[in-house]
Amino acid sequence: MQKKIVLLFGGNSEERLVSVASAQNLASQYNFSDFIFQDKAENLYLISKDELFAHKNVFVTEFKPTVKAFAQNLQSAVSFLKDKIVFMGFHGSQ
């Protein structure tokens, strides 16, 4: 059985806008099973690839998910992530 690969991006650093741009680039090159955005407050959102690509002006405008957060932080998302490979798309210090 092949493990699912999740792209985790966003974060609370000042480089979070760059992280969204990188996520768009990575998503266009690789086949991730899931996309998880972490906002500045550390909430996690399971978003679609379409939603990621619909975001424009990534270096200027904050990404705002249209879905509700599924976890309040990475620690509370461990059960969702435990059987997956997580590709960290963060920039800057967290």
PERA-V669050 format. One record per residue. RES is the residue in one letter. OMEGA is omega in radians with two decimals (none if undefined). Layout:
res | omega
RES | OMEGA
RES | OMEGA
This chain:
res | omega
M | -3.14
Q | 3.13
K | 3.07
K | 3.12
I | -3.09
V | 3.03
L | 3.12
L | -3.05
F | -3.11
G | 3.09
G | -3.06
N | 3.12
S | 3.09
E | -3.13
E | -3.07
R | 3.10
L | 3.09
V | 3.14
S | 3.11
V | 3.09
A | 3.10
S | 3.12
A | 3.09
Q | 3.13
N | 3.14
L | -3.13
A | 3.10
S | -3.08
Q | -3.02
Y | -3.10
N | 3.09
F | 3.11
S | -3.10
D | 3.09
F | -3.12
I | 3.11
F | 3.04
Q | 3.14
D | -3.08
K | 3.13
A | 3.09
E | 3.04
N | -3.12
L | -3.10
Y | 3.05
L | -3.05
I | 3.10
S | 3.06
K | 3.12
D | 3.13
E | 3.10
L | -3.11
F | 3.13
A | -3.13
H | -3.12
K | 3.13
N | -3.00
V | -3.13
F | -3.09
V | -3.00
T | 3.07
E | 3.05
F | 3.13
K | -3.13
P | 3.12
T | -3.14
V | 3.09
K | 3.08
A | 3.09
F | 3.12
A | -3.11
Q | 3.12
N | -3.12
L | -3.13
Q | -3.13
S | 3.12
A | -3.06
V | -3.11
S | 3.09
F | -3.02
L | -2.93
K | -3.12
D | -3.07
K | 2.97
I | -3.10
V | 3.06
F | -3.10
M | 3.13
G | -3.14
F | 3.02
H | 3.12
G | 3.13
S | -3.11
Q | none
